Amino acid sequence: MTLSAELPAFSGIDAPFEVDDATVEGFRKNGHAVVRGLASAEEIAEFAPPILAQERALAAKAPPLEERSTYFKAFLQGHNLWMRDPAIKPFVFSARFAKVAADLMGAPGVRLYHDQSLTKEPGGGHTPWHQDQTYWPLDTDDTITMWMPLVDVPADVGSMTFADQSHIRRDLGPWVIGDESEAAFSEMVEREGFSTSTHGPMKAGDATFHRGWTLHRAPANPTDLVRSVMTVIWYADGTKVSADLTGMRAMDHQFWLNAIPPGELADGPLNPRLWPR
């Protein structure tokens, strides 16, 4: 395991990618967007194997699906995989991905919060409605997650479902991912008339991006496919640590931000600036 957040040498995965104006406009309006072909087939062939190896190691330790809670039926999670295998680091630290995140938000620069693999096994359950930023002790709304499948995801598995423009409302409630969040947010989406969108089937190397306050969920996996997804989360450079360290934010504060005191810059040793380089 490596603990060094030193930036790797530039490589092909850092080559620029320009997002069109319509995608940027859609993201800023609705809080989510899809970027097709963000990583090439050759890049997926290079970086998927070490990520998938980490996913398989997690799956080998997991109890049977029928013995798990709703949360753990939804996906298996691996965190900060760049620290586990140096072959994964250039992918997570990609200047290309970070620049797209910055461009979508309109931020001058972004720092790494953390990466996370999300494996939805065959027969895996739905991912309940939730807002990511419920977990994050960051004093900004400029947070963003990239969700990139490492395998082709067919229509009967599909990508995530988003509640359009829900990010504008910011914090919609205290619920973390689980049965309560699914019930509460399902009722809210219907009661308040949120329109919902999905970006449908995706090719390996396509990616969705969504803001931290964007309400979203994912369907169950009724197929024999292992839905392997890699995510990377960034926040705007210059962000300070939030004074609100209640609930799950307290754990994230220790784990991802090195317990930097509230009000100080969120620039811990695991949070390098990835754009601009």
Protein Blocks (a to p, Z undefined) as FASTA:
>chain_A
ZZbfcdcdddfklpccdddfklmmmmmmnopacdehkbcfklmmmmmmmmmmmmmmmmmm
pccfklpcfklmmpccdehkllmomklmmmmmomklmmmmmmmnopabdcdfbdcddddd
ehiacdddddfklmpccdbfbdcdddddfbdcdfklopadddehklmnmpabjbdcdfkl
mmmmmmmmmmnopacddebjadehiacdddfklccdddddfbfbdcdddddddddehiac
dfblghjllmmmmmmnoopaehiacdbfklccfbdZZ
